Amino acid sequence: MGLDRGEALISADVLARVRDRLSVLRAAVHDVERDLADAGDYRAAFRHLYRAAMDLTEVRLEPIAVLADVEG
């Protein structure tokens, strides 16, 4: 089992962290949608969403192995 052209391999730990942080961001988006639909506080909603998004910016996807799309 190998990599196909253009595919990259990343560690399971990094993938889990990305998945977890995306789940937090997804939940924050749903919270903000609900809060704003109820005429909530826009500033509080923004801060909540911003914190969840900033947490995701700390994730770095560094491939372990890459099969480059090489002509040849």
Contact map, one row per residue, 1 for C-alpha under 8 A:
111000000000000000000000000000000000000000000000000000000000000000000000
111100000000000000000000000000000000000000000000000000000000000000000000
111110111000000000000000000000000000000000000000000000000000000001100000
011111100000000000000000000000000000000000000000000000000000000000100000
001111100000000000000000000000000000000000000000000000000000000000111000
000111110000000000000000000000000000000000000000000000000000000001111000
001111111000000000000000000000000000000000000000000000000000000001110000
001001111100000000000000000000000000000000000000000000000000001111100000
001000111110000000000000000000000000000000000000000000000000001111000000
000000011111011000000000000000000000000000000000000000000000111110000000
000000001111111000000000000000000000000000000000000000000000001100000000
000000000111111100000000000000000000000000000000000000000000000000000000
000000000011111110000000000000000000000000000000000000000000000000000000
000000000111111111000000000000000000000000000000000000000011100000000000
000000000111111111100000000000000000000000000000000000000000000000000000
000000000001111111110000000000000000000000000000000000000000000000000000
000000000000111111111000000000000000000000000000000000000010000000000000
000000000000011111111100000000000000000000000000000000010010000000000000
000000000000001111111110000000000000000000000000000000000000000000000000
000000000000000111111111000000000000000000000000000000000000000000000000
000000000000000011111111100000000000000000000000000100110000000000000000
000000000000000001111111110000000000000000000000000000010000000000000000
000000000000000000111111111000000000000000000000000000000000000000000000
000000000000000000011111111100000000000000000000000100000000000000000000
000000000000000000001111111110000000000000000000100110010000000000000000
000000000000000000000111111111000000000000000000000000000000000000000000
000000000000000000000011111111100000000000000000000000000000000000000000
000000000000000000000001111111110000000000000001100100000000000000000000
000000000000000000000000111111111000000000000000100000000000000000000000
000000000000000000000000011111111100000000000000000000000000000000000000
000000000000000000000000001111111110000000000000000000000000000000000000
000000000000000000000000000111111111000000001101100000000000000000000000
000000000000000000000000000011111111100000000000000000000000000000000000
000000000000000000000000000001111111110000000000000000000000000000000000
000000000000000000000000000000111111111110001000000000000000000000000000
000000000000000000000000000000011111111111001000000000000000000000000000
000000000000000000000000000000001111111100000000000000000000000000000000
000000000000000000000000000000000111111100000000000000000000000000000000
000000000000000000000000000000000011111110000000000000000000000000000000
000000000000000000000000000000000011111111001000000000000000000000000000
000000000000000000000000000000000011001111111000000000000000000000000000
000000000000000000000000000000000001000111111100000000000000000000000000
000000000000000000000000000000000000000011111110000000000000000000000000
000000000000000000000000000000000000000011111111000000000000000000000000
000000000000000000000000000000010011000111111111100000000000000000000000
000000000000000000000000000000010000000001111111110000000000000000000000
000000000000000000000000000000000000000000111111111000000000000000000000
000000000000000000000000000100010000000000011111111100000000000000000000
000000000000000000000000100110010000000000001111111110000000000000000000
000000000000000000000000000000000000000000000111111111000000000000000000
000000000000000000000000000000000000000000000011111111100000000000000000
000000000000000000001001100100000000000000000001111111110000000000000000
000000000000000000000000100000000000000000000000111111111000000000000000
000000000000000000000000000000000000000000000000011111111100000000000000
000000000000000000001000000000000000000000000000001111111110000000000000
000000000000000001001100100000000000000000000000000111111110000000000000
000000000000000000000000000000000000000000000000000011111111000000000000
000000000000000000000000000000000000000000000000000001111111000000000000
000000000000010011000000000000000000000000000000000000111111100000000000
000000000000010000000000000000000000000000000000000000001111110000000000
000000000100010000000000000000000000000000000000000000000011111000000000
000000000100000000000000000000000000000000000000000000000001111100000000
000000011110000000000000000000000000000000000000000000000000111111000000
000000011110000000000000000000000000000000000000000000000000011111000000
000000011100000000000000000000000000000000000000000000000000001111100000
001001111000000000000000000000000000000000000000000000000000001111110000
001111110000000000000000000000000000000000000000000000000000000011111000
000011100000000000000000000000000000000000000000000000000000000001111100
000011000000000000000000000000000000000000000000000000000000000000111110
000000000000000000000000000000000000000000000000000000000000000000011111
000000000000000000000000000000000000000000000000000000000000000000001111
000000000000000000000000000000000000000000000000000000000000000000000111
